[in-house]
Amino acid sequence: MNGGARIAGTPASRSSEMLLLFSLSGETFGITVSNVSEVLDPIPPTEIPNADPFAAAVVNVRGAIVPLIDIRRRLRIRVTTEDGDTRIVVLDLPIGGVPTKIAMIADAVTKVIETDLGALEPIPELGARWPKKFVEGVARHDGDLVVLLDPQTLFDPDEPTAPDMQETTT
């Protein structure tokens, strides 16, 4: 697994999965490629009055109206403004047992890697910045940490959203 994600000192396992890596406020996150429909340049959103800040807008993705999710609000990460690397990741997920198309904002989409899901480490109890229920585990890739997100809990509309974080520029 030359250059692939693997926890140092652990043997490779048969439970490998392809991950899409993306960044949010300088942190690297991953989501399984099997959930990803497409990656798009930013699309002009339509704001929804009185909507939850977690899903405050929709976008038109090839004729389908899709909720635009800013997962930074769930992960308690400071919201930043878009730049030239910002992308929209369109996902196909079962939400409440119903196949659902969701679009999420990423500061940048970096690459696709293969990782060993059996070698994921749990997020540490002390010093964890993100709510543990949204994280499947942590892996290493090229010396960096990759936080693998759990799409079932992360995109659950019944999960409470963290208080609004102030917007910053990067």
Steps between C-alpha positions, in 0.01 A plus 500: 500500500762745395368848584158361597329563829600248764543526872871474574604162643181315408467231236285557193157343523244383246257781585647764270284785376550788259471842666450845354724740694395861546594787725302724731680788674838333455396156630490189277183291498394194305173348390457168322494532122199267483292789641633757251299574186713785361724795585403839356628854486294729725136544401304813593283400798143605568457593867200354684337748741494384865688178419739330740851647441623144435293483179411861430504478120430280199680466167394382157703189413418389146133594542460359851450733797752382761557624857839671538656399829787678674632223725732743676201597713451139616872449555541825696747637246518870426319591177721660233429679174526323164814524291621354170546152650148471649302205367154350537501126573173336401415189700238226466405383850213316665346753740224350713505199267433715193766547226589870516727728299693750717758763405770603747754780493872417511778758513689273258483144370851360501507138385362147516692242704460141610501436873466206736180551699607228743800710600310820584573636845228651717498872548673585832276583797712796602554782258255384234374799307210328329203322656597130509160385373580650158839327466566137407870519580835652418764374255837624383579588141838636392574607859170685546190405694186424302172515692252253351148638540188294567243617243208328677531716811655807336209554260221389735251790491394427859851560641536835675723754329781675688451870569579722206875565466611841376609521139868564442713560197793278413 
